[in-house]
């Protein structure tokens, strides 16, 4: 084993090792050679080579999403670093620990017109938990150790992105046989799960309220103890609304929010309006629930999260700074079931909606709606399901997905830019077969995600290709114009056949209703390598089919 002669490289590598940060995604470059040598030569690191830095960062994010530990990305100096920014923002809002490590030119080379130099220090300052700006030279060793310890511990303790910027002077490739420095490891602090405040006033309010709504955003699978799920589900005064990304299941929960509330009148909304809104989990997809709670606000909105609370509905009244299980363990034993028809009334409407939904499924034309319906009905059990943003995640909210599926989507910033790369990284790290469902624009936008040597054989992609950004057809405005075609829907005639061949994916297609069911079943049986199924749908009718659905289920 060899070590870089650069003390800063040895310091960082050793501290990552000490803190269990052992997955390192490296993009090629010269200025980061000391780091590449340090990580790549050490047998205790699992290193990955991803050329495209934007893809590399999202690939790392997908791994971190699955292993629940920080993953590091390493790049050279200059614009390479800026390509990490979309994934940094996603990690910031999705609470995913990502350690960005950038090599830099020496300080006196910045802003003098030298090549491959930009102002790298604090470049992510609006979307980063900590920026460690190191300095080259023995005189700065204690400072550098402190900065790196703080950055790595912040990623571990607060579950988010940090940036470590490290300048290296030439020569960059020299090595030694023995380690030259043993930095002091300051261990990360363990987070406490308990509630550090008196709950009596909140319990009293809860026990006197007949309409309590629990709205659950993004959650990792199996993150809420079932005893708490059961207690909420059996309380007649509690209505629990979940989303596909909540990974929370019970027959007494509302799992398709838009399906429930889209046809409601103002009179219905008055009946649904909660006295208390209790929220936990990450971002919420449904625009309709946000509009409802802003127009018919609860008297109290409480949010449970150990880190932050967003005032999404403009009435946030309290933030319980603890874990969900820690909160429920102390709160729920003090509560009582309140006599109410709040839950039963809305569950009856849910059952009616599902009956109408089934009728609509049987009658619709071949369209995006039908395709997503058949995809979700055909999903195998016990898979990891990765969903891209835009239309895919919104359609997913309307259909029942197997409870055994672990569902993920980049909802931090809701961007389409790294969905495929994230899915590839997550597939690599997961113990489960992975199915990634995406739209055509999202897929082609991130096609470099397939330029990757770590794609598992049980990874499958379904691309729903309607020839453009079909979701824009749902928005108000004139659709039959050149402006709309070119700048909103962005019509195209691309397909994924050549990309599949280039990257070694088995390629299948669907062009109509007649081969939809059989091809889907056969596609999920493919076991000899990664596979891609491209489903071509008409562009013009999808918006009408979806909008008619919300009218039909009334």
Buried (B, 14 or more C-beta within 10 A) or exposed (E): EBBBBBBBBBBBBBBBBBBEBBBBBBBBBBBBBBBBBBBBBBEEBEBBBBEBBBBBBBBBBBBBBBBEBBBBBBBBBBEBBBBBBBBBBBBBBBBBBBBBBBBBBBEEBBEEEEEBBBEBBEBBEEBBBBBBBBBBBEEBBEBBBBBBBBBBBBBBBBBBBBBBBBBBBEEBEBBEEEEEBEBEBBEBEEBEBEBEEEBEEBBEBBBEBBBBBBBBBBBBBEBBEEEBBEBBBEBBBBBBBBBBBBBBBBEBBBBBBBBBBBBBEEEBBEBBBBBBBBBBBBBBBBEBBBEBBEEBBBBBBBBBBBBEBBEBBEBBEBBBBBBBBBBBBBBBEEBEEBEBBBBEBBBEBBEEBBEBBEEBBEEBEBBBBBBBBBBBBBBBEEBBBBBBBBBBBBBBBBBBBBEEBBBBBBBBBBBBBBBBBBBBBBBBBBEBBBBBBBBBBBBBBBBBBBBBEBBBEBBBBBBBBBBBBBBBBBEEEEBEEEEBBEEBBBEEEBBBEEBBEEBEBBBBBBEEBEBBEEBBEEBBEBEEEBBBBBBBBBBEBBBBBBEBBBEBBE
